Amino acid sequence: MLEKFYSTPNVKSLFRSFILARRSRVEITHKTYFQVAALAVLSLRANCPPQLQDRQGWLRFIYCMCTFVFQLKQDGKAFDRTLKWGESYPYAFPLWFGPFICLFNIHHPDYVKTLFESTVPKDTFIFSFLEQWIGEGLLVSQGQKWFRHRRLLTPGFHFDVLKPYINLMSDSTKTMLDKLEKYASGNESFELFEPVSLMSLDTILKCAFSDNSNCQAESGRNTYIQAVYDLSNLISLRLRMFPYHSDFLFYISPHGFRFRKARRVAYRHTVEVLRKRKEALKEENELDRIGAKRNLDFLDILLLARDEKQQGLADEDIRAEVDTFMFEGHDTTASGLSFILYSLACHPEHQKLCREEILQTLDGKDTFAWEDLSKMPYTTMCIKESLRLYPPVPATSRVTTKPMTFCDGRTLPKGCHLLASVFGIHRNAAIWENPHVFDPLRFLPENVSKRPPHAFVPFGAGPRNCIGQNFAMNELKVATALTLKRYQLIEDPTQKPKLIGRVVLHSINGIHIKIKPVHTN
């Protein structure tokens, strides 16, 4: 097969042969895919900038491209490297990926305040990959479209809407804890992220769409659940693999085929859910009348939202917001909760204090009420401290549309790609004393008041902060509390997480803990 590639007279016919091979189901190895990618890169030489036309310039170009690929190697040390560089550059520094892509990495709250309080748009270089799945939802939309959608969706996260979700969150958490019981009798550690992710997905489906999917029991059999997982993983893979930044190379790859297949499954499911709900709402056109019969969910508010001109969201916009909420709502929460439970397993003294507070709050009850959430200040501080050390979204990006001047008078020109490193801000030694130490008392009110307001930004800040942050915090509190009520969490010192920044914070080797039943009088 490879000889045919090399014998083709030009790159265009090479790719034509390649596609024909794919269509005829000829087996092609990953090595061959990247040989094709290499030939595509070589074909750029004829049209590259003049300074790269000479042999030395071209060799430097190839070297930089290879450096870029290896810099993105998932070895679990990338965050350590950026923190090390941050010690030399306390506010920000440029991160070069190859000869063309430069991100201005910001890791100080004074600088990120300027960024978050501005109206600069999201960086399309990164978010364009997400848009191919979730469309132009709140996460990636810009300008007036974003402003209108944000205003129409905000009522979906009002306290009155969130209150009934507490029971649903409790039910999903209890299902997960029942599944974990098989690990409580032995001394073996287990990987935590997968069951937590299914629990988070179950919660989203119940709360946002009133869908009792039973996905925690059917994780391998439910095609929609599998599609959501595949899409999240494939977007993460595409972000960190340079050849896949090309739409064409990704399209002809096995991963591109899987992506399109999963996207079709997710699209059909979302369209069917919307069709059924529209049918159910035909005779009801007011939220108050629906709320009198049953609890409102996110989908009700999406379908019946109206602006001052009594115009609602188009079907394509509703689908985009549903897919956005599915993506943002389950993966980020799963990452946050997994690292919270891991942090408490590593610090039994704080875990013990949290459990005592939780048992006192519940006072013999098996589930939470809305008013109980505000009665766990120490547990809340532990949750926040874990979110500081392990922010679910470790970075977010913007691009300047006009010159941006920071607090110290330094200015960036139009067209700069900015990376707000939430991970770097949360571990900046100039702001946090002993930044790598787990210390929940940092979040005592008297300590919070001494820090800049943008020193802790797990949900972002400014006009584009996370619209679902109250929903997420409620879920984290309920799931953490019910887990500690039932199980003692124990660290596995032989398996420390190796952190990687995909779309959300993950660990290469998983997140492993042990559990034991809690015996209470």
N, C-alpha and C positions, 0 to 999 in steps of 0.2 A: 504493500500500500504506500509506503513512504517513498519508494522509487518513483512512483507516479507523481507525487508532489514535487520532487526535485526536478523532474523532467518537464514540468509545465513551463511554457515560455514566459509567462508573466504572473503577477500576483492575482490578477482578476480571474484567470482561468484556474489558478491553484485553488482559490476559494470555491470556484464552481465545482471542481472535482471533489473537494472536501464535502460540500453540501450533498452532492450526489451519493457519496459514500455513506453519509449519515442517513439519507432517505432510504437507501437500499439495505440499511441495518448492518453494514459492514462494521465489525468490531474495531474501534479505534481507542488506543490507550491514551491516558492523560499525558504521557510523554509526547505523543504525536500532536496533541492539541497545543502544547506549549512550543513545539517545534514550528507549528504553523504560526503561532503568535510571534515567535522570534523572526520568522520570515516577514511577517507584517511590519514589525518594527524596523527591519532592515530596509524595507521598501520606502520608509519615510526619508531615507537619506537624500533622495533626489529632490525633496521639497523642504528639507530642513533649513534653518537659518544659515546665512553665509558663514558665520563664525564656526559652524560645525562641518563645513564642506571638506576641510582638509582632514587628513587621516588622524592626526593627533586630536583634533576637535571631536571627530566622530568616536574615537576610542574613549575620550572623556565622557561623551554622551552615553555610550553603552555602559561604561563603568557606573555612572550615576544612576542609570535605570536599574542595574543589578543591585546597587546599594539600596535603592528605594524598596525593591522587593524584599531584601533581607532585613531592612529596618522594620518591616511589618511582620517579621517572623514572630509567631506566637510562642515566646519562650517564658512568659510570665515575669519578665524583667523590664518591660517597657515603662511601667509607672516608676520603678526605681530610678531609671535613667532620667526621666523628665524631672523627678524630684531633686536629683543630684544637680542637674542643670539649673533648677530653680534656686539653689543655694547661691549660685554665682550671679544670677540675674533675678533680683527679688520681686520685680514687678511683672516682667514679660520677656520673652525671647522668641526669635524666629525659629520655626521648625521646617527644615527643607526636606522634601521628599522628591529626590531626583532633581533634575535641572530646572524644572518648570513650576512645581507646586510648592508654595511657601505658605505656611499657616503661622500667624502671629499668636503665640501661645500666652494667654493672660492667666496669671495665677495669684493676683493680689486683689482684695476686695475693693480698694479705691479705684483701680482700673476697671474692674468688672462692673462697678456701679455705673460708670459712664456708658458702658456697652449695653447693660440691661435696661437702663432708663431711656435709651435712644429708640428710634423707630427703624433702625437698620434691619433689612430682611434677613431671613435664614439663608445660609449658603447653599445655593442650588447644586454645587459640586457634590456634596454629601447627600442632600435630601432628595436629589433627583432619583436615586435608586429606590428610596422608600415610596416616592410618588407613583412608581409603576405598579405598586400594590394598593396603597391606601388612597390614591388620588389626592385631590386638593382639599384635604380636611384641615382642621385647625393647626395641625403640626407643621404643615408645609405651605399653606396658603399665605398670601401677602395682601397688603393694602386694604382697600375698602371691602374686598371679599372676606378677608380674615376678620375685620372689625364687625361686619354684619353677622357673620356666623358666631363669633364670640358672644355678641349681645343676645342672639336668639337662643344659644345653648346654655347661657349662665343660669337661667331658672332651673335647669336639670340638676344643678348641684346645690340647690337651696337646702337648708337644714331640714325643712319639712319633708323634702323628697328623700333625703338621706336617712332619716330616722328609721323607717321600716326596713332598711337594708341590713340593720344590725343583726336581726334574726336570721336572715339569709346567709350572712357572713359566718355566723355561729354554726349553722347547719353544714356549710361547706367545710369549715375547719374540723368539725367533729368527724365528718366522713374521712378526712385525711388522717386524723389521729387514730381512727379505727384501723386504717390500713397499715399504720406504722406499728401497731401493737405487736406484730410478729418479730420486730427487732428488739422489743423490750425485755424478752426473756433470756437473750444471749448476751455475749460480750463483744459481738461483732459491730463494727461501724457500718454505716450505710450512706449512700449519696442522697443528699437532702433536696437538691434543687428540683429534680423531676417531680416528686410528689407535691412539693410546694407550688410548682408551676401549674400543675393540674388543678390544685385547690383554687388558685387565683383565677384560672380560666373558668372554673365552675362558678365562682362568685360573680365574675363579670357577666356570664350568660344569664344567671338568675336575676341579678340586680338590674342590668341594663335592658334585657330583652325578655324577662320572665320566661326563660328557657331552661327547663329542668332536663338538661342534656344527659345527666348521669355520666359525664365525661371522665370522672375519676375512676369509674369502673370499666369504662369502654375506651380507654386512652389509645389502645392500638387498633380499635375496630371502627371508631368514628372518623369518617373521611374528612369532615370539616375540621375537627380538632387536629388531625394529622397535617392538614393543609396549612393551618395557622402556624404550627411548629416549623414546618418546612420553609414557609415564607420568611419567618423570622431568622432562621438559621442561614438561609441562602443569601439574604440581604447582608447579614453580618459577614459571610464568606466573601461576597462581592466587594465589600468595602475594603477588605484587607488584602485582596489579590489584585495587583496592578493590571494584568491583562484583562480582567473582567470589568475594568472601568470602561472598556470599549463595548458599546451596545452590541456591535456585530459579533465580537469574539465571545461575549457572554451568550448571545443568542444561539450560536452554533455549538456551544459546549453542552455536556450532559447536565451540568447544573442549570443552565439556561432552560433546557427542556423540562427539567423538574420544576423550575420556578413557574413556567407558563402553565404547566399542568395543575400545580397547586393553586395558582391564581384563578384558574377557571373554576375549580371546586369551591373556593372561597366566594367567588363572585356569584355563582349559582345559588349558594346557600343564603347569602345576604339578600339577593333579589327575592328569593322565596319567602324569607322571613318578613321582608317589607310588604310583599303582596298579601300575606295572610293577615298582618296587622292592619293594613289599610282596609281590608275586607271587614275586619272586626270593628273598625272605627267608623264605618260608613254612616251609621246613624248617630254618632256622637261627634260633635265638633267643638266641644268646650272641655278644657282640662278639669274644671271644677266638677262638672257632671260625671266625668270618668272617675275622678278621685273620690267621689262619694260612693262609688260601687266597689273599687279596688285600689290598691296602691299603684301610684303612677310609676312608670319606669322611664329610662332614658329615651327609649324608642317612641313612647307616647309624646314626649315633649318635642322630639325631633319632627315628628309628623304633623303636629298641630301648632308648631311655633309660627308666629306671624309678626311682621315688622309693622311700622306705623302706617304703611300703605296696605296692610292686610295681605301682604305677599309672603308665602311660605318658602321653604327650601325646595329646590328642584330635586327630582329623584336621584340624579347623579351626585348631587351634593349630600343628600341623606346617606347614600351608600358609602361615600367617602368618609363621612363622620362616623358611621358604624364601624367601618374597617379601622379607622384611626383609633377609636376607643378600644376596640379589641386588641390592637397591637400595643398601644401605650398602657392600657389598663391591666394587662395580665403579666407581661414580661418584666416590666419595671417593678411591680409589686412583688413578684416572685423573687427577683434579685434582692430587693430590700429585706424581705422577710427571711430569706435563707441566711443572709449575713447577720441579721439580728440574732437569730437562734444560734448561729455559730459563735458570735461574740459572747453571748451569755453562757454557752458551753465552755468557753475559754476562761470565763471569769465567774466561778461558782459563788463567790462572795456577793456579787451584784445580783446574780440569779436568785440567791436565797432571799435577799431583801425584796426583790420583785414578787416572788411567790407569796411571801407573807402579806404584802400589800394587796395582791390579787385576791387571796383567800379572804382577807378582811373585807374587801369591796364586795365580793360576791355573797359572802355571808351564807354559804350553804346552797346558793343557787347554781344551776348547771349552765346557765346562759346569761348573756349580758342584756342590760337595758340601756337606752340612750344616755340616761343620766349617769350611768356607771363609768362612762368613758372619761369623765372629768375628775374621777376620784382616784386616779392612779398616777400621781405626779412623778414618783421615782421610776416607774416602768416607762413612762413617757420620756424621761430624761435618758434612760438607757437606749430606747429606740432612736432618739435623736443622735446620741453619741455613735451608734452603729451607722446611721445614715451619714454622719460626718466622715467616719473612717472608710465606709464602703458606699459611696453615693451610687444609687442605681443607674443614673445617667451621668457617667464620669466627665463628660464634656458636651458642649453644644457650640454650634458654629454660626457665624454671621458673616456678611460681606458688606463693606462700607460703600454707600452710594454717594457720599460726599466726604470731605476731610473731617476727621474726628480728632478732637483735642481732649487730652486727658487732664487729670487734676494737677499734674506737675508742669503743664504747658507743652508737653510733647504732643506732636500731631502725626497722624497717619493719613496718607492720601486716599482718595477715592479708589475703590477696586481692590482693597486689601481683604484677604481672607483671615478672619479672626476666630480663634478657638478659645472659648472660655473654659478653662480647665477646672471644673468643680472639684475634682480629686486633688489638684494642686492647691486650690484655695483652702480646702478643708485640712490640708496638712502643711500649710505655710508656717514655718517656725517663727516668722516675724509676728504672726497673729496668735498662734496657739502654742502655749507652753507644753513641752513634751508632746508634740503633735501626733506621735505614733502610739501613745498610751491611751488605753480605754479608760476614760474618766467621766462618768455621767454628771458629776457635779459641775462640769463646765456650763451646764444648762440651768443652774440655779439662777433666778432672776437677777440677783446682784452681780453675777459673773457675766450674764448676757449683756447687761447694760454697759459693760466696759469695752465691748468689742464693736467694731464697725458693723452696721446692719447687714452688709453683704458678705460677712465672713462665713455665714452658714446658708447655703443656697441649694439644698438638694432638689427643690422643686422650681428652681429658677427664681427670677424676681422681675419686677417691672411689669409693663403691660402684657408681655408674652409669658408670664409665669404659668405654671401648670394649672389648668382649670379644674382638674380632678384631685387636687392635693388633699382636700378634706376627706374625700371618699377614700383615698389611699391611706391616710393616717388612721382613719377609723378601722379599716381592714387590718392594718398592721397591729393596732392595739388589741383588737378582738382575737386575732390569730395567735399573737404572742401570749396573751393572758391565758387562753384556753389550753395552749400547749404546755405552759409552765404549771398550770393547775394539775395536769395529768401526768407529765413526764419530767424527770430530772434529766437535764442535758449534760453530756459528758464529752469533753474534747478528745479527739483522736490525734495525739501528738505526732504520729507517723505520717499523717496526711494533711499538710498545711496547704491552704488554697494558693494557687498560682494565678494571680489576677491578670485578666486580659480585658481590654476595652473594646467590646464589640458594639452593637447598637446600645446595649446596656452592659453593666458590669457582670462579668462571668469569671469562672475559674477553669483553667485548662483541665485540671485533674478532678474537678467536681468539688463539692463542699461536703465533707464527711464528719459526722458526729455519732455518738452512741447515746442511747436513751435507757432509762430505768423507770419503772412505775413510781409514782409518788404515793406514799402511804400516809394518809392524814387521819387524825382522830375525828 
